[in-house]
Amino acid sequence: MSCGNAHETDCSEVLDHLYEYLDEEMSDDACAKFREHFDECHPCLEKYGLEQAVKKLVKRCCGSDDVPTDLRSKVMMRIELIRSGEIAPVPEQAPEIIAGSGAEAHP
């Protein structure tokens, strides 16, 4: 996604790290770069708004559920393997990953 304009921070970088921004897991400098990008780029701002709304909905609907203690580490390990290119992301495997963590999978 891109608005077609050149930005100091590329749209692909912003979208690749959008959840880090949403989860406030970035440095203050990186956050400032992203806010500047959102001020300049309407498509990225829309994507940010959509992802922010989804995150709020999930928190509201699932925020009180107990999560297996090792689920976070398994998910983070899987993300790192996908990012490094060691494995390909396969959406159909998500229930398998969740089921393997001790959580009940729901199709």
Steps between C-alpha positions, in 0.01 A plus 500: 500500500623846422350836428748542213691780671854481628530508878795512737372170641384257232143367516624139504712570809204660676268210418764238592531652847143619552425269792820604676369856473151403616643305794732789595805278457704760309743769601373857527696591184341216300154597627558858389601379151183293478276785618658724236439234237134465601461879471625479140357169380124445501508128397737413787293709740189304395682168549617618844143595594366165384762300689448716810125429485559125461738502796242680716227256393716198583589648838135570577380156391791286615685713753393300801580153363778307670793439268727196537832609647713374212277634221683835469840334465369255239339778299811719520720208393271436203510869400880500512517186283269660243695828504830317453355308206558160663130420463221643287189646660210259451167626637357148521761413763375757752250264674775238512736742675234606749395140566863405559532770764229355721229742384187372337491566125185647349462484119 
